Amino acid sequence: MSGALVLLAEDDRAVRTVIRRALERQGYEVRATETASGLWRWLEEGLGELVITDVRLPDEDALELLPRLRRLRPEVPVVVMSAHNTLATAVRAAQSGAFDYLPKPFDIDQLLAVVGRALARRRPEPTQLEPEESQLPIIGRSPAMQEVYRAIARLVNTDLTVLISGESGTGKELVARALHEFGRRREGPFVAVNMAAIPRELIESELFGHERGAFTGAVARRIGHFEQAHSGTLFLDEIGDMPLEAQTRLLRVLQQGEFLRVGGTQPVRVDVRIIAASHRDLRTLVRQGAFRDDLYYRLNVVPLRLPPLRERVEDIPALVHHFFQKGAREGLAIKTLTPAAMARLKAYDWPGNVRELENLVRRLAVLYTEDILDEEVVAHELVHNRGERPAESEREVWSLEEAVAAYLERHFRAWGGELPPPGLYHRVLREIERPLIARALKATGGNQLRAAELLGLNRNTLRKKIRDLEIPVERG
């Protein structure tokens, strides 16, 4: 970003001169000062696209200045330098929101590389987030999400059991993590367990642990998730998939605060906050006899419903921006969507919710070379989301090989004769595997053993793929 105005605050005249000349040779415009007050005056005037500052300035510690700077000019990245290069200084710089930290002495080429990255990743003005919000695990300012935030704020400093409901992909684990990380147990562990991913015969061992010799293969004592979460939070995701016999033991633990390891005789007491979640209606499962009513009432102390994305479409621009920024930290390109493209996203019904939107944004970042993406591109990817073919490609016969070939042809054309980023094989394989496994599970009523046989996979391999690909399992 040659020509950008860089603000430099450094009280050592020699160092200030060296840095200034190096930046100017690269085509940057530089304003240099030896004080924090001089730097602040320029920032108040709206000057500067990047700040480079020493930590210790004659009139103020720059790390004390940084929070005010980020409130005033959140779009301006800050590079911090210090001769007092301790771990504490590096941590303070990161916590204060610095883009990068350079311990002195450093190579001038290293500084120039950091400057280039910082200016390349400046946040675009549209859909800009406040710095405080961008650091939070949950994004959105819609009325529906404000209700969620208010509930979290009321719950973080309590140990009340929370039951989170919501469709797959709405962010139930993010809310559970927020309840933990902003609450009184933040110093303790957060242990997340997906009940749908644990084989029925291993659930009790996974939750409560086992003693050596408790069963064939138990060659040593194993600590279960309850003990791992001691003094912290245990998140039981997809609790509706828990078999009835394990529900009975879980209820006893919640009532008594202690349990026996499988094969054990000595009670184990733990101090754990329970947060449970399900995309299924537990009340319906209770009526069907598939879920214990007493366990339901024990878990449903505080119900918290997460809205599907279609109920908070006004959050989509902020979410798109957040996911592009997240991808940029992994080396993906940041794109800008036209207003018509954004309107198309808002008109979509998002059956996969926020997770589906994130996957779409990642595809946009990877598969298209244009910096600005229009409605046609977004419409094409939304059709891809549904697994449908564009109208112009509809045919009576459409083999899997033809469909994949057509898909690849479109995206290679989109790259204008250049090659897409590395890893194409695994990206395409993932996009084929996910709907294939989901369809097999649907055909077998969620029975993973029968689905594994149908697919010709080992049952453990199938379970791993279900977990890695985040495929919801609904039992018929």
C-alpha positions as CSV (number, residue, x, y, z in Angstrom):
1,M,0.0,0.0,0.0
2,S,2.6,2.5,-1.2
3,G,1.8,6.1,-0.4
4,A,0.1,5.3,2.9
5,L,0.7,7.8,5.7
6,V,2.6,6.2,8.6
7,L,2.7,7.8,12.0
8,L,6.0,7.1,13.9
9,A,6.5,7.7,17.6
10,E,10.1,7.1,18.8
11,D,12.1,9.1,21.3
12,D,15.5,7.9,20.1
13,R,16.5,10.3,17.3
14,A,18.8,7.9,15.6
15,V,16.3,5.0,15.5
16,R,13.6,7.4,14.4
17,T,15.7,8.6,11.5
18,V,16.6,5.1,10.3
19,I,13.0,3.9,10.4
20,R,11.7,7.1,8.7
21,R,14.2,6.8,5.8
22,A,13.5,3.1,5.3
23,L,9.8,3.7,5.1
24,E,10.2,6.7,2.7
25,R,12.4,4.6,0.4
26,Q,9.5,2.2,0.1
27,G,7.2,5.0,-1.0
28,Y,5.4,5.6,2.3
29,E,4.7,9.1,3.7
30,V,6.0,9.5,7.3
31,R,5.2,11.8,10.1
32,A,7.5,11.3,13.1
33,T,7.4,12.5,16.7
34,E,9.1,11.7,19.9
35,T,6.0,12.0,22.2
36,A,2.7,10.3,22.7
37,S,1.0,13.6,22.8
38,G,2.2,14.5,19.3
39,L,1.0,11.1,18.0
40,W,-2.4,11.5,19.7
41,R,-2.9,15.0,18.1
42,W,-2.4,13.6,14.6
43,L,-4.8,10.7,15.3
44,E,-7.5,13.1,16.6
45,E,-7.1,15.1,13.3
46,G,-7.9,11.8,11.4
47,L,-4.4,11.4,10.0
48,G,-2.5,8.2,9.6
49,E,-3.2,4.7,8.2
50,L,-0.7,2.9,10.4
51,V,1.0,3.7,13.7
52,I,4.5,2.5,14.7
53,T,5.4,3.4,18.3
54,D,7.9,2.6,20.9
55,V,6.5,1.4,24.2
56,R,8.3,3.9,26.4
57,L,7.8,7.5,25.3
58,P,8.8,10.5,27.5
59,D,5.2,11.6,28.3
60,E,3.2,8.3,28.3
61,D,3.5,4.5,28.1
62,A,2.2,3.7,24.6
63,L,0.5,0.6,25.9
64,E,-1.6,2.8,28.1
65,L,-2.4,5.0,25.1
66,L,-3.4,2.0,22.9
67,P,-6.9,1.3,24.2
68,R,-7.9,5.0,23.7
69,L,-6.3,4.9,20.2
70,R,-8.4,1.8,19.3
71,R,-11.6,3.4,20.5
72,L,-10.8,6.6,18.5
73,R,-9.5,5.0,15.3
74,P,-10.3,1.2,15.4
75,E,-9.3,0.8,11.7
76,V,-5.7,1.9,12.3
77,P,-3.3,-1.0,13.0
78,V,-0.5,-0.4,15.5
79,V,2.9,-1.9,15.5
80,V,4.7,-1.7,18.9
81,M,8.5,-1.7,19.4
82,S,10.3,-2.1,22.7
83,A,13.8,-2.6,24.0
84,H,12.3,-4.1,27.1
85,N,11.5,-7.3,25.3
86,T,10.0,-9.4,28.0
87,L,7.2,-11.8,27.8
88,A,5.1,-9.4,29.9
89,T,5.6,-6.7,27.3
90,A,4.6,-8.9,24.5
91,V,1.5,-10.1,26.3
92,R,0.5,-6.5,27.2
93,A,1.0,-5.5,23.6
94,A,-1.3,-8.3,22.4
95,Q,-3.9,-7.6,25.1
96,S,-3.9,-3.9,24.2
97,G,-4.8,-4.7,20.6
98,A,-1.4,-4.2,18.8
99,F,-1.2,-5.7,15.3
100,D,2.3,-6.9,16.0
101,Y,5.1,-6.5,18.5
102,L,8.8,-6.1,17.5
103,P,11.5,-6.5,20.2
104,K,14.5,-4.3,19.7
105,P,16.9,-4.6,18.0
106,F,15.2,-5.8,14.9
107,D,16.1,-6.1,11.2
108,I,14.6,-3.2,9.2
109,D,13.4,-5.6,6.6
110,Q,11.4,-7.3,9.3
111,L,9.7,-4.1,10.2
112,L,8.9,-3.4,6.5
113,A,7.4,-6.8,6.2
114,V,5.2,-6.2,9.2
115,V,4.2,-2.8,7.8
116,G,3.2,-4.4,4.5
117,R,1.0,-7.0,6.3
118,A,-0.6,-4.4,8.6
119,L,-1.6,-2.1,5.7
120,A,-2.8,-5.0,3.6
121,R,-5.1,-6.2,6.4
122,R,-6.6,-2.9,7.3
123,R,-10.3,-3.5,7.9
124,P,-12.5,-2.1,5.1
125,E,-15.0,0.6,6.0
126,P,-18.2,-1.3,5.1
127,T,-19.6,-3.5,7.9
128,Q,-16.8,-2.4,10.2
129,L,-17.1,-3.8,13.7
130,E,-16.1,-2.2,17.0
131,P,-12.9,-3.7,18.3
132,E,-14.5,-4.9,21.4
133,E,-17.2,-6.8,19.4
134,S,-14.6,-8.3,17.0
135,Q,-12.9,-10.1,19.8
136,L,-16.1,-11.7,21.1
137,P,-17.0,-15.3,20.2
138,I,-20.6,-14.3,19.0
139,I,-21.3,-11.7,16.3
140,G,-24.5,-9.8,15.8
141,R,-26.5,-6.7,16.9
142,S,-30.0,-7.8,15.9
143,P,-32.8,-7.6,18.5
144,A,-32.9,-11.4,18.6
145,M,-29.2,-11.6,19.5
146,Q,-29.5,-8.8,22.0
147,E,-31.9,-11.0,23.9
148,V,-29.2,-13.7,23.9
149,Y,-26.6,-11.3,25.1
150,R,-28.8,-10.1,28.0
151,A,-29.3,-13.7,29.0
152,I,-25.6,-14.5,28.9
153,A,-24.9,-11.3,31.0
154,R,-27.4,-12.5,33.6
155,L,-25.9,-16.0,33.7
156,V,-22.1,-15.6,33.6
157,N,-21.7,-15.0,37.3
158,T,-24.0,-17.9,38.3
159,D,-23.5,-21.6,38.4
160,L,-27.1,-22.3,37.2
161,T,-27.5,-25.2,34.7
162,V,-28.4,-23.9,31.2
163,L,-30.1,-25.7,28.4
164,I,-29.4,-24.2,25.0
165,S,-31.8,-25.0,22.2
166,G,-31.4,-24.1,18.5
167,E,-31.0,-25.5,15.1
168,S,-27.7,-27.0,13.9
169,G,-25.2,-24.4,13.0
170,T,-26.6,-21.6,15.2
171,G,-23.6,-21.5,17.5
172,K,-24.6,-23.4,20.7
173,E,-21.0,-24.2,21.6
174,L,-20.0,-20.6,21.1
175,V,-22.6,-19.5,23.6
176,A,-21.5,-22.2,26.1
177,R,-17.9,-21.0,25.8
178,A,-19.0,-17.4,26.3
179,L,-20.8,-18.4,29.5
180,H,-17.6,-20.1,30.7
181,E,-15.0,-17.6,29.5
182,F,-16.8,-14.5,30.9
183,G,-18.0,-16.2,34.1
184,R,-16.6,-17.0,37.5
185,R,-15.2,-20.3,36.3
186,R,-13.1,-18.9,33.6
187,E,-9.9,-20.1,35.2
188,G,-11.1,-23.7,35.2
189,P,-11.3,-26.0,32.2
190,F,-14.0,-26.0,29.5
191,V,-14.8,-29.5,28.4
192,A,-17.1,-30.0,25.4
193,V,-18.6,-33.4,24.7
194,N,-20.7,-34.2,21.6
195,M,-23.0,-37.0,22.8
196,A,-24.0,-37.9,19.2
197,A,-20.4,-38.7,18.4
198,I,-19.8,-41.2,21.2
199,P,-20.6,-44.9,20.7
200,R,-23.5,-45.9,22.9
201,E,-21.4,-48.6,24.7
202,L,-18.7,-46.1,25.6
203,I,-20.8,-43.2,26.9
204,E,-20.5,-44.0,30.6
205,S,-16.8,-44.6,30.3
206,E,-16.3,-41.3,28.4
207,L,-18.3,-39.3,30.9
208,F,-17.4,-40.9,34.2
209,G,-14.1,-42.7,33.5
210,H,-13.2,-46.3,34.3
211,E,-11.0,-48.4,36.5
212,R,-8.3,-50.7,35.2
213,G,-9.8,-54.1,34.3
214,A,-13.4,-52.7,34.3
215,F,-13.9,-54.3,30.9
216,T,-11.9,-55.8,28.1
217,G,-9.3,-53.3,26.9
218,A,-9.4,-51.2,30.1
219,V,-5.6,-51.6,30.7
220,A,-5.4,-48.5,32.9
221,R,-7.6,-46.1,34.9
222,R,-9.1,-43.5,32.7
223,I,-10.4,-40.1,33.9
224,G,-13.8,-39.2,32.4
225,H,-15.0,-35.8,31.2
226,F,-16.7,-35.0,34.5
227,E,-13.4,-35.2,36.3
228,Q,-11.6,-33.4,33.5
229,A,-14.0,-30.5,33.9
230,H,-13.6,-30.2,37.7
231,S,-13.8,-26.6,38.9
232,G,-14.9,-25.6,35.3
233,T,-17.7,-26.2,32.8
234,L,-18.9,-29.4,31.2
235,F,-20.8,-28.8,27.9
236,L,-23.0,-31.7,26.9
237,D,-23.8,-31.1,23.3
238,E,-26.6,-33.0,21.5
239,I,-27.9,-34.2,24.9
240,G,-31.0,-35.6,23.1
241,D,-28.8,-38.4,21.6
242,M,-27.9,-39.7,25.1
243,P,-29.3,-43.3,25.6
244,L,-31.7,-43.8,28.5
245,E,-29.4,-45.9,30.6
246,A,-26.7,-43.2,30.6
247,Q,-29.4,-40.6,31.3
248,T,-30.1,-42.4,34.6
249,R,-26.5,-42.1,35.7
250,L,-26.3,-38.5,34.6
251,L,-29.4,-37.6,36.7
252,R,-27.8,-39.3,39.7
253,V,-24.7,-37.2,39.3
254,L,-26.6,-34.0,39.0
255,Q,-28.6,-34.8,42.1
256,Q,-25.8,-36.0,44.3
257,G,-22.7,-34.3,42.9
258,E,-20.8,-37.6,42.8
259,F,-20.4,-40.8,40.8
260,L,-18.6,-44.1,40.4
261,R,-16.1,-44.7,37.7
262,V,-17.1,-47.8,35.6
263,G,-15.8,-50.7,37.6
264,G,-15.1,-48.5,40.6
265,T,-16.2,-48.7,44.2
266,Q,-15.1,-45.3,45.6
267,P,-17.4,-42.3,44.9
268,V,-15.8,-39.4,43.1
269,R,-17.0,-35.8,43.9
270,V,-16.7,-33.1,41.3
271,D,-17.5,-29.4,41.2
272,V,-18.8,-28.8,37.7
273,R,-21.2,-26.4,36.0
274,I,-23.4,-28.2,33.4
275,I,-24.4,-26.6,30.2
276,A,-26.4,-28.8,27.8
277,A,-27.6,-28.2,24.3
278,S,-29.7,-29.9,21.6
279,H,-31.0,-29.1,18.2
280,R,-33.9,-31.5,18.9
281,D,-37.0,-30.6,20.9
282,L,-36.4,-32.4,24.2
283,R,-40.1,-32.0,25.3
284,T,-41.1,-34.0,22.3
285,L,-38.5,-36.7,23.2
286,V,-39.9,-36.8,26.7
287,R,-43.4,-37.4,25.4
288,Q,-42.1,-40.1,23.1
289,G,-40.3,-41.8,26.1
290,A,-36.9,-41.2,24.6
291,F,-35.8,-38.7,27.2
292,R,-36.3,-38.8,31.0
293,D,-38.7,-36.1,32.2
294,D,-36.9,-35.8,35.5
295,L,-33.5,-35.2,33.7
296,Y,-35.2,-32.7,31.4
297,Y,-36.4,-30.6,34.3
298,R,-33.0,-30.9,36.0
299,L,-31.2,-29.6,32.9
300,N,-33.9,-27.0,32.0
301,V,-33.1,-24.7,34.9
302,V,-32.5,-21.8,32.5
303,P,-33.6,-22.3,28.9
304,L,-31.8,-20.3,26.3
305,R,-32.9,-20.4,22.7
306,L,-30.6,-19.4,19.9
307,P,-32.4,-17.8,16.9
308,P,-31.8,-19.3,13.4
309,L,-30.0,-17.1,11.0
310,R,-33.2,-16.4,9.0
311,E,-34.6,-14.7,12.1
312,R,-31.6,-12.2,12.3
313,V,-30.7,-11.5,8.7
314,E,-29.6,-8.0,9.7
315,D,-26.5,-9.6,11.2
316,I,-25.4,-11.1,7.9
317,P,-23.1,-8.2,6.8
318,A,-21.3,-8.3,10.2
319,L,-21.0,-12.0,10.0
320,V,-19.7,-11.9,6.5
321,H,-17.1,-9.4,7.5
322,H,-16.1,-11.4,10.5
323,F,-15.6,-14.6,8.5
324,F,-13.5,-12.8,5.8
325,Q,-11.3,-11.5,8.6
326,K,-11.1,-14.9,10.2
327,G,-10.1,-16.4,6.8
328,A,-7.5,-13.6,6.3
329,R,-5.7,-14.8,9.5
330,E,-5.4,-18.1,7.7
331,G,-4.0,-16.5,4.5
332,L,-7.3,-16.3,2.6
333,A,-8.3,-13.3,0.5
334,I,-10.7,-10.7,1.8
335,K,-13.5,-9.9,-0.6
336,T,-16.2,-7.1,-0.8
337,L,-19.7,-7.9,-1.8
338,T,-21.9,-5.6,-3.8
339,P,-25.2,-4.4,-2.1
340,A,-27.1,-6.7,-4.5
341,A,-25.0,-9.6,-3.5
342,M,-25.5,-8.9,0.2
343,A,-29.3,-8.5,-0.4
344,R,-29.2,-12.0,-2.0
345,L,-27.6,-13.4,1.1
346,K,-30.3,-11.8,3.3
347,A,-33.1,-13.3,1.1
348,Y,-31.7,-16.9,1.5
349,D,-33.3,-19.0,4.2
350,W,-30.0,-20.5,5.6
351,P,-31.0,-24.1,6.6
352,G,-27.5,-24.6,7.8
353,N,-27.5,-21.3,9.7
354,V,-24.2,-19.5,10.6
355,R,-22.1,-22.5,9.9
356,E,-23.5,-22.6,6.3
357,L,-22.7,-18.9,5.9
358,E,-19.2,-19.3,7.1
359,N,-18.6,-22.2,4.6
360,L,-20.0,-20.0,1.8
361,V,-17.7,-17.1,2.7
362,R,-14.7,-19.3,2.8
363,R,-15.6,-20.6,-0.7
364,L,-15.9,-17.0,-2.0
365,A,-12.5,-16.2,-0.5
366,V,-10.8,-19.2,-2.1
367,L,-12.5,-19.7,-5.5
368,Y,-12.8,-16.2,-6.9
369,T,-10.0,-13.8,-8.0
370,E,-12.2,-10.7,-8.1
371,D,-11.9,-8.3,-5.1
372,I,-15.6,-7.3,-5.5
373,L,-18.1,-10.1,-5.9
374,D,-21.5,-9.5,-7.5
375,E,-25.0,-11.0,-7.1
376,E,-24.4,-13.6,-9.8
377,V,-21.5,-15.1,-8.0
378,V,-23.3,-15.3,-4.7
379,A,-26.4,-16.7,-6.4
380,H,-24.3,-19.4,-8.0
381,E,-22.8,-20.4,-4.6
382,L,-26.2,-20.4,-2.9
383,V,-27.4,-22.9,-5.5
384,H,-24.3,-24.9,-4.7
385,N,-25.3,-24.8,-1.0
386,R,-28.6,-26.4,-1.7
387,G,-26.9,-29.1,-3.8
388,E,-29.0,-28.0,-6.8
389,R,-27.9,-27.6,-10.4
390,P,-28.2,-24.2,-12.2
391,A,-31.1,-24.1,-14.6
392,E,-28.8,-24.0,-17.6
393,S,-27.2,-27.3,-16.5
394,E,-30.4,-29.3,-16.0
395,R,-30.4,-32.6,-17.8
396,E,-32.3,-35.9,-17.6
397,V,-29.0,-37.7,-17.1
398,W,-26.5,-36.1,-14.7
399,S,-23.8,-38.5,-13.4
400,L,-21.7,-37.7,-10.4
401,E,-18.6,-37.6,-12.6
402,E,-20.3,-35.1,-14.9
403,A,-21.5,-32.9,-12.0
404,V,-18.0,-32.7,-10.5
405,A,-16.4,-32.0,-13.9
406,A,-18.9,-29.2,-14.5
407,Y,-18.3,-27.8,-11.0
408,L,-14.5,-27.7,-11.5
409,E,-14.8,-26.3,-15.0
410,R,-16.8,-23.3,-13.7
411,H,-14.3,-22.6,-10.9
412,F,-11.3,-22.9,-13.1
413,R,-12.9,-20.4,-15.5
414,A,-13.4,-18.1,-12.5
415,W,-9.7,-18.1,-11.9
416,G,-9.1,-16.7,-15.4
417,G,-6.6,-19.3,-16.5
418,E,-4.6,-19.3,-13.3
419,L,-4.5,-22.2,-10.8
420,P,-6.6,-22.0,-7.7
421,P,-4.9,-22.2,-4.2
422,P,-3.3,-25.5,-3.2
423,G,-5.4,-28.2,-1.5
424,L,-8.1,-28.5,-4.3
425,Y,-8.3,-32.3,-3.9
426,H,-9.2,-32.2,-0.2
427,R,-11.7,-29.3,-0.7
428,V,-13.6,-31.1,-3.4
429,L,-13.4,-34.4,-1.5
430,R,-14.9,-32.8,1.6
431,E,-17.7,-31.3,-0.4
432,I,-18.6,-34.7,-1.9
433,E,-18.2,-36.6,1.4
434,R,-20.4,-34.5,3.5
435,P,-23.7,-34.8,1.5
436,L,-22.9,-38.5,0.7
437,I,-22.6,-39.4,4.4
438,A,-25.6,-37.2,5.4
439,R,-27.7,-39.0,2.8
440,A,-26.6,-42.4,4.0
441,L,-27.5,-41.4,7.6
442,K,-30.9,-40.2,6.5
443,A,-31.6,-43.4,4.6
444,T,-30.8,-45.5,7.7
445,G,-32.7,-43.3,10.1
446,G,-29.5,-42.1,11.8
447,N,-28.2,-45.7,12.5
448,Q,-24.4,-45.2,12.2
449,L,-23.7,-49.0,12.0
450,R,-26.1,-49.5,9.1
451,A,-24.8,-46.3,7.4
452,A,-21.3,-47.5,7.7
453,E,-22.3,-50.8,6.1
454,L,-24.1,-48.9,3.3
455,L,-21.1,-46.8,2.6
456,G,-18.6,-49.6,3.0
457,L,-16.7,-47.8,5.8
458,N,-15.4,-49.0,9.1
459,R,-17.8,-47.8,11.9
460,N,-15.1,-45.8,13.7
461,T,-14.0,-44.2,10.4
462,L,-17.6,-43.1,9.8
463,R,-17.9,-41.6,13.4
464,K,-14.7,-39.7,12.9
465,K,-15.9,-38.3,9.6
466,I,-19.3,-37.3,11.1
467,R,-17.4,-35.4,13.8
468,D,-14.8,-33.8,11.5
469,L,-17.4,-32.8,8.9
470,E,-19.8,-31.6,11.6
471,I,-22.7,-33.7,10.2
472,P,-25.8,-33.6,12.4
473,V,-27.2,-37.0,13.2
474,E,-31.0,-37.3,13.5
475,R,-32.4,-40.6,14.6
476,G,-35.6,-41.8,13.0
